[in-house]
């Protein structure tokens, strides 16, 4: 998709030698593509503190996954997971 927009911008730039209005169109297209590409990588939070909550939940899931599939201290991790479930439920 990005490649097609880049090709379109180059074509518009080429037409700019015929009419400078095409240069303006190319500039608008390049600006919109860079703004869209800049915003695409960001996570959009729903509220003020929700970003940290989502981050914390994701980290806890990753830690639990790592503990569950590690071969060391497996019984201890199961006990801690059981305690976590009892606290929540």
HELIX and SHEET records of a PDB file:
HELIX    1   1 UNK A    2  UNK A   15  1                                  14    
HELIX    2   2 UNK A   21  UNK A   40  1                                  20    
HELIX    3   3 UNK A   50  UNK A   69  1                                  20    
HELIX    4   4 UNK A   74  UNK A   88  1                                  15    
END                                                                             
